[in-house]
């Protein structure tokens, strides 16, 4: 498995769990973390036995945003990974899910701070769970900065524009309940249980046919950029081939035989 000193990777059955692991800095994004994240996304997509991904943070925080000092080259922490950024100047955007979308569903398990770059990265995930004390927000305007991780484009497409603009233009923090009320996250759970809930959801995803799951996810994102008419056409293009797979046949057999299906990605 991949991983770095600031990004741990482990398996929970068919789920790959990526953990932002820099708790002393509230998991602020470092070079080592970004390299580990990108490698984790690639590993998940390359391994057919992985059916879902859970992204979480260590030490009671999700991610407090970008470590600007580390990225600017101040200090030697993560220096051995710097050649990866030089070889691929787009790597940090791919790691943060701005320029990369994994084929497998990505479920975020948030505790504590998920602000600035953390909230931007969150928008690249598919299903989101947060502990009651989690905090969200895009603080960039308060610091004279711009949320260049994609939020001015993606956030108004994910939550109502009035809420997106308030979040972007005020830079204020949002508690988990309010973030759920505006649609940024889907579940609020007791503190310390976000990962458990995310793994529960991942287990339900994993029990479904993987080819169908991947096709459904791809269709949803593809259609978001199309008119309804073009989206429906694209849906048929993606959807019909799924009916010809062995997974679809297994699903029909299992339903007829009243048993749990066994899917093999064929």
C-alpha positions as CSV (number, residue, x, y, z in Angstrom):
1,X,0.0,0.0,0.0
2,X,1.0,3.6,-0.6
3,X,1.3,6.2,2.1
4,X,3.6,8.8,3.5
5,X,4.6,10.2,6.9
6,X,1.5,12.5,6.7
7,X,-1.0,10.2,5.0
8,X,-1.8,6.7,6.2
9,X,-3.5,4.0,4.1
10,X,-5.2,0.9,5.4
11,X,-7.9,-1.5,4.3
12,X,-11.2,-2.2,5.9
13,X,-12.6,-5.0,3.8
14,X,-13.3,-3.6,0.4
15,X,-12.8,0.0,1.6
16,X,-9.5,1.9,1.4
17,X,-9.2,4.3,4.3
18,X,-7.0,7.4,3.7
19,X,-6.2,9.2,6.9
20,X,-4.7,12.7,7.0
21,X,-2.1,12.2,9.6
22,X,-0.6,15.5,10.9
23,X,-2.6,16.0,14.0
24,X,-0.1,18.5,15.6
25,X,-1.0,20.9,12.7
26,X,-4.7,20.0,12.6
27,X,-3.8,18.0,9.5
28,X,-2.9,21.1,7.5
29,X,-1.9,20.0,3.9
30,X,1.8,19.4,3.5
31,X,3.8,18.1,0.5
32,X,3.9,14.6,2.1
33,X,0.2,14.6,2.6
34,X,-0.6,15.7,-0.9
35,X,1.7,13.1,-2.5
36,X,0.2,10.4,-0.3
37,X,-3.4,11.5,-1.1
38,X,-2.8,11.4,-4.9
39,X,-1.1,8.0,-4.7
40,X,-4.0,6.8,-2.6
41,X,-6.6,7.9,-5.2
42,X,-4.7,6.1,-7.9
43,X,-4.2,3.0,-5.8
44,X,-7.9,2.7,-5.1
45,X,-8.9,3.0,-8.8
46,X,-6.2,0.5,-9.9
47,X,-7.3,-2.2,-7.4
48,X,-10.6,-3.9,-8.4
49,X,-10.9,-5.3,-4.9
50,X,-11.4,-1.7,-3.6
51,X,-15.0,-0.7,-3.9
52,X,-15.1,2.5,-1.9
53,X,-12.8,5.1,-0.2
54,X,-13.1,6.8,3.1
55,X,-11.2,10.0,3.7
56,X,-10.7,11.1,7.3
57,X,-8.3,12.8,9.6
58,X,-6.2,11.8,12.7
59,X,-6.3,13.4,16.1
60,X,-9.8,14.9,16.1
61,X,-9.5,17.1,13.1
62,X,-10.1,16.7,9.4
63,X,-8.0,19.4,7.7
64,X,-7.3,23.0,8.6
65,X,-6.3,23.9,5.1
66,X,-3.0,24.5,3.3
67,X,0.3,24.8,5.1
68,X,1.6,27.7,3.0
69,X,5.0,27.7,4.7
70,X,5.6,24.0,3.8
71,X,4.5,24.5,0.2
72,X,6.7,27.6,-0.1
73,X,9.7,25.5,0.8
74,X,10.4,26.9,4.3
75,X,11.7,24.0,6.4
76,X,12.8,20.5,5.3
77,X,9.7,18.6,6.4
78,X,8.5,16.6,3.4
79,X,11.4,17.8,1.3
80,X,12.1,14.3,-0.1
81,X,8.7,14.4,-1.8
82,X,9.3,17.8,-3.5
83,X,10.5,16.2,-6.7
84,X,7.0,14.7,-7.2
85,X,5.6,18.3,-7.3
86,X,8.3,19.4,-9.7
87,X,7.6,16.4,-12.0
88,X,3.8,17.0,-11.9
89,X,2.9,20.7,-11.1
90,X,-0.8,19.7,-11.1
91,X,-0.3,17.0,-8.4
92,X,-1.5,19.1,-5.5
93,X,-4.8,19.9,-7.3
94,X,-5.3,16.2,-8.1
95,X,-4.6,15.3,-4.5
96,X,-7.3,17.8,-3.3
97,X,-9.8,16.4,-5.9
98,X,-9.9,19.6,-7.8
99,X,-8.5,18.1,-11.0
100,X,-9.1,14.4,-10.3
101,X,-12.2,12.4,-9.6
102,X,-11.8,8.8,-8.4
103,X,-13.9,6.1,-10.1
104,X,-14.8,4.7,-6.7
105,X,-17.2,6.5,-4.3
106,X,-15.4,8.7,-1.8
107,X,-16.9,9.1,1.7
108,X,-15.6,11.9,4.0
109,X,-15.6,11.3,7.8
110,X,-15.1,14.7,9.4
111,X,-14.3,15.5,13.0
112,X,-13.1,18.9,14.3
113,X,-11.8,21.4,11.8
114,X,-12.6,21.1,8.1
115,X,-11.9,24.7,7.0
116,X,-10.3,26.6,4.1
117,X,-8.5,23.9,1.9
118,X,-10.3,21.2,4.0
119,X,-13.7,22.5,3.0
120,X,-12.5,22.8,-0.6
121,X,-11.3,19.2,-0.7
122,X,-14.5,18.1,1.0
123,X,-16.4,19.3,-2.1
124,X,-14.6,16.7,-4.2
125,X,-16.0,13.9,-2.1
126,X,-19.3,12.1,-2.8
127,X,-20.9,11.4,0.6
128,X,-20.1,13.4,3.8
129,X,-20.4,12.6,7.5
130,X,-19.5,14.9,10.4
131,X,-19.3,14.8,14.1
132,X,-21.5,17.3,16.0
133,X,-18.5,19.5,16.9
134,X,-17.1,19.7,13.4
135,X,-16.5,23.2,11.9
136,X,-16.6,24.1,8.3
137,X,-15.8,27.3,6.4
138,X,-13.9,29.1,3.7
139,X,-11.8,31.7,5.5
140,X,-9.8,32.9,2.5
141,X,-11.4,36.3,2.1
142,X,-10.7,37.2,5.7
143,X,-7.0,36.7,4.9
144,X,-7.0,38.6,1.6
145,X,-6.8,35.3,-0.3
146,X,-8.9,33.5,-2.9
147,X,-10.4,30.0,-2.4
148,X,-8.7,28.7,-5.5
149,X,-9.3,25.0,-4.8
150,X,-12.5,25.1,-6.8
151,X,-15.1,26.5,-4.3
152,X,-16.3,29.5,-6.4
153,X,-17.3,27.0,-9.1
154,X,-18.3,23.9,-7.2
155,X,-19.9,25.2,-4.0
156,X,-22.8,27.0,-5.8
157,X,-23.5,23.8,-7.7
158,X,-23.7,21.7,-4.5
159,X,-25.7,24.0,-2.2
160,X,-28.1,26.9,-2.8
161,X,-26.3,29.9,-4.3
162,X,-27.4,32.2,-1.4
163,X,-25.7,29.9,1.1
164,X,-22.7,29.4,-1.1
165,X,-22.1,33.1,-1.5
166,X,-22.6,33.8,2.2
167,X,-20.0,31.1,3.0
168,X,-17.6,32.4,0.4
169,X,-18.0,36.2,1.1
170,X,-18.2,36.2,4.9
171,X,-15.5,33.7,5.7
172,X,-17.4,32.7,8.8
173,X,-17.3,29.3,10.5
174,X,-20.2,26.9,10.1
175,X,-21.0,24.3,12.8
176,X,-21.9,20.8,11.6
177,X,-25.7,21.2,12.0
178,X,-25.8,24.4,9.9
179,X,-23.5,22.8,7.3
180,X,-26.0,19.9,7.1
181,X,-29.0,22.3,6.9
182,X,-27.5,24.0,3.8
183,X,-26.6,20.7,2.2
184,X,-22.9,20.7,2.5
185,X,-22.8,17.4,4.5
186,X,-25.3,14.6,4.7
187,X,-25.0,13.2,8.2
188,X,-24.3,14.6,11.6
189,X,-23.4,12.0,14.3
190,X,-22.0,12.1,17.8
191,X,-18.4,13.3,18.1
192,X,-15.9,10.5,17.6
193,X,-18.3,8.3,15.5
194,X,-18.0,9.9,12.0
195,X,-15.5,7.3,10.8
196,X,-17.8,4.5,12.1
197,X,-20.7,6.0,10.2
198,X,-18.7,6.5,7.1
199,X,-17.5,2.8,7.2
200,X,-21.1,1.7,7.6
201,X,-22.1,3.6,4.5
202,X,-19.1,2.3,2.7
203,X,-20.2,-1.3,3.6
204,X,-23.5,-0.7,2.0
205,X,-21.8,0.6,-1.2
206,X,-19.5,-2.4,-1.2
207,X,-22.4,-4.8,-1.1
208,X,-23.7,-3.4,-4.4
209,X,-22.5,-4.3,-7.9
210,X,-19.2,-2.3,-8.4
211,X,-19.6,-1.8,-12.1
212,X,-23.1,-0.4,-11.6
213,X,-21.9,1.8,-8.7
214,X,-19.1,3.3,-10.8
215,X,-21.3,3.9,-13.8
216,X,-23.9,5.6,-11.6
217,X,-21.3,7.9,-10.1
218,X,-19.8,8.8,-13.4
219,X,-23.3,9.5,-14.9
220,X,-24.2,11.9,-12.1
221,X,-21.1,14.0,-12.5
222,X,-21.2,13.9,-16.3
223,X,-24.9,15.0,-16.4
224,X,-24.1,18.0,-14.1
225,X,-22.4,19.7,-16.9
226,X,-25.1,18.9,-19.5
227,X,-28.6,20.1,-20.4
228,X,-31.3,17.7,-19.2
229,X,-31.8,16.4,-22.7
230,X,-28.1,15.7,-23.3
231,X,-27.8,14.3,-19.8
232,X,-30.5,11.7,-20.4
233,X,-28.8,10.7,-23.6
234,X,-25.5,10.3,-21.8
235,X,-27.2,8.3,-19.1
236,X,-28.4,5.7,-21.6
237,X,-24.9,5.5,-23.1
238,X,-23.5,4.7,-19.7
239,X,-26.4,2.7,-18.3
240,X,-27.3,0.2,-21.0
241,X,-23.9,-1.6,-21.0
242,X,-24.4,-2.3,-17.3
243,X,-27.3,-4.6,-18.1
244,X,-25.0,-6.8,-20.2
245,X,-22.6,-7.5,-17.3
246,X,-22.2,-10.7,-15.3
247,X,-22.9,-8.5,-12.3
248,X,-26.4,-7.7,-13.6
249,X,-27.1,-11.4,-14.3
250,X,-25.9,-12.3,-10.8
251,X,-28.1,-9.6,-9.3
252,X,-31.2,-11.0,-11.1
253,X,-30.3,-14.6,-10.1
254,X,-29.8,-13.6,-6.5
255,X,-33.1,-11.7,-6.4
256,X,-35.0,-14.7,-7.8
257,X,-33.2,-17.1,-5.4
258,X,-33.7,-14.7,-2.4
259,X,-30.1,-14.6,-1.5
260,X,-27.3,-12.1,-1.2
261,X,-25.6,-11.5,-4.6
262,X,-21.8,-12.1,-5.1
263,X,-20.4,-9.6,-7.5
264,X,-17.1,-10.1,-9.4
265,X,-16.8,-7.0,-11.5
266,X,-17.5,-8.7,-14.9
